[in-house]
Amino acid sequence: MSNVEMSLENACDFVQGELSLYHFFKQAWPSLAGGVPFVDGWHIKAIAEHLEAVYQRKIRRLLINIPPRSGKSSLVSVAFPAWVWIHNPHEKFLYASYGSSLSIEHSVNCRRLIESSWYQSRWGDRCRLASDQNAKGFFENTSGGYRIATSVGGGSTGRGGSILVCDDPNNVDEEMSEVSRDNTNKWRSQIWSTRLNNPKKDCEIVIQQRFHEQDISGTILAQDTDHEWVKLILPNEFESTRRAKTIVLPSTKGKIWQDPRTKEGELLNPDRFGAKETEQYKKVLGTYGYAGQYQQRPAPEEGGFFKKTSFRIWNYSEHGMPTFKNVFCSVDTALSTKEESSYSACTVWGLFEFVNGTNVMLIGLFKGRVPFCELCERMRALSKDYRDTGRRPVVADGRHRPELFLVEDKSVGIPLASYLYEMGLHTDMFNPNPYGDKKSRAHMVRYYLGQNGLVWLPGHEKDNYDRLFETCKLFLEDVLVFPNGKSNDVVDTFTQALLYLRDQGMLRNVKDINAWNED
């Protein structure tokens, strides 16, 4: 290759790297990763284009959920600020991760990239670091732009930024700690969210893999009623029902960008993580770990602890409802109506005879954060007609009255039971303490479930979980993510109901009968 051809190639690389974060990242890779070879993938270009849209203020809130080791931190936390400063060295970045060591590592790598001969020989006239503020966790350029690294809950967030980035804000090692999750969410809502220099124009990015419904991503998804957040959610194995669709980008030619995969289960980056590696991750991480970190959902699609197929489907369209010999409500109450508190929940169950003895079917559900007086009124309505869950008007006909209210024997449940008793309703109390914690109680009822189990959900077709009654869909939303859901109150009513029926001798299976025979 002649010197002229070489200079033309360098000039082309220079222009491409300056105009495109994606090309910049590929060219910068040797300076970022040493001898580690670069493995390209369409997802890298997708993330880069969305980050460009953030810099251009076409996106002001960006959520990225993607499997680990996908190049996300190198792109978002290292290359992105360096590329932005080529165009606007006044931009001020504030970065946070769950731990200060991780945040500092990204900061050092970004500073090293900017100071590299590769970067300075191309853009040193536009971006040079200031000598009087050039620390590992806080460095400035000579135009006044800066990059600050802090940690979740860290005390160095007194300064603000024009682009705020949370890179792995939740610690996966503390995924089951409710205290840790609550502290992280409070930090983001009460401290981090106030650090935008100009709230009307500045931007926020969150990037992580999922592990719980109440991680930072889950909180954003739950609260984003105004659709302010652009959601780039990329599971390792493609799920057509969750296909990511975002905004119009330069590469999409006037169309909304969407995940380009079309085949169910198609891998995100098979050149790096193929079928063999995917199966290995599933074995090592287990169903919940893989679902969260690689599929970007708190629990597997088919469920984790409880699965869709744990529940039998009663074909209502063909058989109608069975004749119930008993109907009762199982109630779990909350202490408070605050948004972060638990819900009050009530599931309604009907007992009926089938070929394998007494079976039980879900026929109603209520869930809400309501004050005590409203909870009492809701239970009063259910006592007149268990179909009245508050979602649509019901005309009580006297044929759908529950025989019993089973109420958890704690907190608000005690005065609620007294209220129901004074109304003349049959009530009974359930003390969960002898049965252990929530997971222990769930373990105790699992053997009532399965293909030949005793627990049914009504649907419009046999074995079609997409055509269940609306009540059953709401039930599964909570049950399938247990114990990683944002609330376990519906599950508590479910396990409470089955344990009560077992202890009353009203629901039996082979294990129960063998246990009684041994006694």
N, C-alpha and C positions, 0 to 999 in steps of 0.2 A: 504494500500500500504506500503510495507516494505521500509526501508531507502535505500536499494540497488536499488529497483525499482525507488524510487523517485530521487536518484542521477543519474540513467541512463536517466530518463526523462529530468532532468535538463541539463544533458550533451547533449542530443539530441537537446533540445531547443537552447542551446548555439551554437552548430554547425550550425543548421538551420538559426538562427538569424545572424550569422557571414557571412554565405555564400550567403544568400538571403535577399535583402532589403525588399521584401514582407513579409517574416517571421519576420524580425527585426521589421517592422512597427506594425504587429499584436501583437508581444510580448511587444512592447513599449507602446501600446495604453493606458493601465491603468495609466502609468506615464504621458501621454500626455493629456488625457481627463477626468481623475478622475473617476467619477461613470457613465459616459456616455457609454452605451454598444457599442461594436464594431459591425458594420454591414458590413459584407464582400461583395465583388463583384468582378467579373472577371476584371473589369476596373482597380481596385487597383493593381492587379498583373501585368496587362499590362503596367500601368504607371511605376511601380517599375522596371520591366525588361528593359524598355526603358531608365530609369535613370541609371541603372547599365551599359548599353551600352554607355552612356555618360561618366561615370567614366572610363570605359575601353577604351575610345576614338574610339569606333566603330561608335558612332554618335557624330558629332561635332556641329551640329545645330539641336535643337529639338524644335518643336512647338507643344504645347498641348492646344487644345480647348475642354473644358468639362464644363458641367453645374455647377453652384455653389453648395456648400454644398456636394461635392462629395469626400471630404477628400484630395483634391489636395494640399492645402497649408500645411496641417499637414504632408503630405508625402514629398512634394518637398522642402518646406522651413524649415521644422523642423527635420524630421527624416533623410533625405538624407545626409546632412553634417555630422551628428552624425555617420551614418553608414560608410560613406566614410573614416572618420578619424580612424576607426578601422583598415583599410587596408593601408591608406596613410595619416598620420597626417600632412604631408607637404602641402596638397591641400589647396588652398586659394580661398575662396568663396566671391563673391560680389553680394548682393541681393538688388533689388529695387522694390518698389511698388508705386502706384500713390500717396500715402500719407505716411508721415514719421511715423505716429502712427501705421498704419498697418504693416509697415516694422519692426518697433521696437518690436511690439507684437510677430511676428514670431521669431525674434532674441532672445527675452527673453525666449520663449518656447523651442527653440533649446538649449540654454544655460542650462535651467532647466533640460532638458532631460539628457544632458551630465553629469551634476553634481548629478543626481539622484543615489541613492544607487543601483538601478537595473543595471544601466549602468556601474557604477564604479566597482561594484563587479565582473563584467564580463570582462571589457576591460580597467579598470583604469590603468593597467600597460602599455597600449599603448597610451591612450589619457587622458590627464589631463589638465585642463585649467590653463594658466599662471596667477599668482596672480597680476602681475604688469600691465596686460592689460585685464581687465575683466569688461568692461562696458556693458550697455544694448545693445547698437548698434554696439559695436566693441569688440570682444574678441578673444584671441589667445590661442592656446594650447602650451604646453612646447616644441613641435617639430618645431614650427614656422608657422604652419598653422593658418589661421584666417578666421573669418566670419564677414563681414562688412555689415551693413544695412543702406540703404539710400533711398531717394525718387526720383521720376521722377523730374528732374530739380534741385535736391538737390546739395548742394555745397560740400558734403563730399566724392566725387568720385575721389579725387586726386590719391588714390592708385588703383592698378589694381587687377586682380584676374585671377585664372586659370579656374574657372567655374563661369560664369556670369548668374544670374537668374533674369528675370523680372517676378514677380508674381503679376498679375493684374496691369499692367502698366497704363491702361486707367481708368479714373474715370467714372463709369456708370452714375453718377448724372450730369455729364457735357457732355453727349453723343452728344447733338446737338450743342455744341460749336465748330465751326470750328477752332477758335483760340486755344482752348485747345488741339484739336487733332493735329493741326500743330505744336504746341510747343512740344508735346510729341514725335512726329515723328522726329523733329529736334534734340531733346535731344538724342534720341536713335542713330540717324545717325551720329551726330557730336561729341557727348561726350561719350555715353555709349559704342559705337562700338570700341572706341580707348582704352578701359580699359583691354583688354586681355593682360596678361603678355607675352604670346608667341602666336602670331596670327596664327602660323602654326600648333599648337598642341592643344591649349586651346579651351574651349567649351562655347556655349551660349544656354540657355534655355529660352523660353517664354511660359508662361502658363496663360490663361485667358478665359473668355467667351466673345463671340463676341457681338457687337452692331452696328457697322458701317463699311462700306467698307474701310474706311481710319483709322480704329484703327490700333494698332501695328501689329496685326495678318494680317489684310488686306493688309497692306503695305508690309509685308514679302511675302505673297502669290503673290502679283503683281510683286515684284522685283526678285523673285527666279527663274530666267530664267535658271540658271545652276543647279537647283535641288540640292542645298546644304542642304536644310532643310528637315529633316524627319518630316512628318506631322501626328500627332496622333490626329485626329479630331473625337470626339465621341459625337454625338447628343443624346439627351434624347430618342427621338423616331427614330428608325433605318430607314435610307433612303438608299435603295440598290444602287441608282445611285451615292451616295457619300461615299461608303464603304471605310473606312480607310485601307490602305495597306502600310506597312512600310519597315522593313528589316527582315532578318533572325535572330531569337532569340533562345536561348537554348531550350525553351519550344516548338518551332515550328518544330524541327527535320528536319532542312535543308530547310524548306519552308518559304516563306515570311509571316510575321505576318499579319493578317487581322482581322477586327472586326468580332467576332464569330457569331453575330446575322444573321439570315436568313429571318425572317418574317418582312415584311413592317410594320413599326410602333412599333416593339418590343422595350420594354423599357430597358434603360441602367441598372437600378438597382431597379427592382420592389419591392424588399424587403424593400427598404428605401423610394423610391418615386414611388408609384403605380399609377394606372389609376385615382383614385380619386384625389390624390395630383396633378397629371399632369393637370387635367381639372381645378383644382382650380388655378394653376399657370397661365393658359391661360386666365382665367377670370380677375385675378388681374393685370397681366402684359400687357395684350392686345396682339394683333397679332405681333407687332414689338418687344416688350419686350421679349415675349416668344421665338420668332424666333431667336433673338440674343443670349440671355442668355442660352437657353435650346437646341436649334437646331443648334447653331453655324453658323448661316447665318444672314447677316444684315437685311434681309427681309424674310417673309414666302416664301416657295417654290412656292406657287401659286400666289405670289405677295402680296403686302400690300395695299398701297394707290390705285394703279392700279393692277388689277389681270389679269392673262392670259385670263380668261373668260370674261374680260371686252371688249375684241376685238373679233369680229366675223371672222370666217375663210371662205374665198372664195375658193371653190373647183375648182382650176385651171385645174386639170386633167380632170374634167368632163365638165366644162363650158368654159375653156379658159379665157382670160382676158376680162372684160367688155369693152364697148366702152366709152372712157372718153370724156366728153364734155369740160373739162378744166383740165390742168395739171400745177401745180406751185411748186416752190421750197421755202421752209421756212428755213431761214439762221440765225444762232446765231454765233457771232464771239467772239474770245478770244483776250485778250489784249497782251498775251505773248506766246512764245513757250516753256517756262521753264516747266520742268517735273511736278512741283507742281501746275501749272496754269490750268485753264479751257481749254477745247477743243473748236475748231471751229467745228460746226456741221451743216449739211443740210439734211433735210428730204424732199422727193418728194411725192406729193399727187395728186391723180387723182380723179376727181369728175364724178359720173355717176348716172344715174337714175335707181331706183329699186322700188319695190312694195310700199315702205313707203316714196317715194320722193327722194330727192338728198342724195346720200351717198358719202363717201370719203374712199379712199384706199391708204395705204402706198405702193409706188412702187419704192422707191429708198432711199439710206441713205449714207451719207459721214460723217466721224468723224475723226479728227486728230489735232495734234499740229503742225501747219505749219506756216512759215513766211507769211507776207502779200502778197508778190509777188506770192508765190505758191498757196495761197488761191484764188487769182484772176484767176490763170490758171486753178485751179480746177473748179471754177464757169464757166469759159469760156467753159471747156469741157462739163460740165453739160448743158450749154445752147445749145450745138449742139446735145446732146443726153443724156436725163436724166438717161439712164441706165449706163452711164460711171461714176462709183463711184471710179475709180482708182484701183480696186482690180483685174480686168481682162480686156483684150483688148475688145473694142466694136467698131464695124464698124457703123458709123453714117449713117442712111438711110433717114433722113429728116422727118421721121414719129414719132419721139419721142423727139420733142422739147417742153420744157415748155413755157407757155405763160407769166409767171410772176415770178419774184424773189421778195419774201417778206423778207425784211432784218430788223433786230432789230435796232431801232433808237438810237444807242449809240456806243461809242468807235470806234472800227475798222469798225463797220457796216456802218458808214457814208461815209468814203472814198471808201468802197467797193461798196456801192450803186452808188456813182458817177462814178466809173469805169464801172459798168454794164450799166449805163445810156449812157455813152459815146460810148459803144459798140452798142448802138441802142436797148438794151433790155428793156422790160417793167419792171419797178421796182416800189415797194411801200415800205414805211417805216412803222414799227410797234413800237409804243411807249408803253412799258409794264407798265409804272408807274401808269396810271389810274386804272389798274386792281389789284394792290397790289403786294405782294411778290410771289415767285414761287409757294408756297402751295396754296395761294389764287387763282392764275390763274388755277392751277390744279383742284381745287374744282369747278371752273366755267365750266369746260368742262366735268366733270364726267357724267353728265346726258345725254351726247351723246353716252355713252358707254353701254355695257351690252348685254344680250341675244338678245334683239330686237333693238339694237343701230344702229348707222349710220357709225361706223368706222370699216373697214375691213383690214385683213391681208391675203395675198394670200398664199395658201398652196396646198399640193398635195392630201389631203384628207379632207373631211368634219369633223370638230370637232376634228382633230388630231393635237394638238399643238406641237407634236414632229416632224411633217413633214411640217413645215412651210418653206417658202423660206429663204435662208440664210440671206437676208436683214432683214427679220422680226425677226429672231432669235437675230440678233445684236440689233435691236430696243428693244426687250423685255429685253435683258440683262440690259439695262439702266433703262427702264421704271418700271420694276417690283421691283427694289430696291429703287425707289424714296420714300421719300427724303433722304434715308440713303446711297445713292450711292456716289462714289468718284467724280462723275461729273453729273450735271443735265442738260447738254447742249442739249442733244437729247430731253429730256422732254420739255425744253424751246421751241424748234422748233415745237414740237407737239402741245403744248397749244397755242402757237402763231398762228399756222395755223388754229386751230379750232375757236379761238376767232375772227380772221380776217374774216373767212367765215361766222360766226354768224353775225358780225357787218355789213357785206356786204349783208346780207339777202340771202346768197347762201346755208346756212345750217340751217335747222329749225327742231325743235321737238315740242312736245306739250307745254312745258314750254315757249318756245320762242313765239309761236303763241298766247298763253293766255296772255303773257305780252304785246304783240303788240295790242291785242284786247282791253286790259284795257287802253292803251294809247289813 
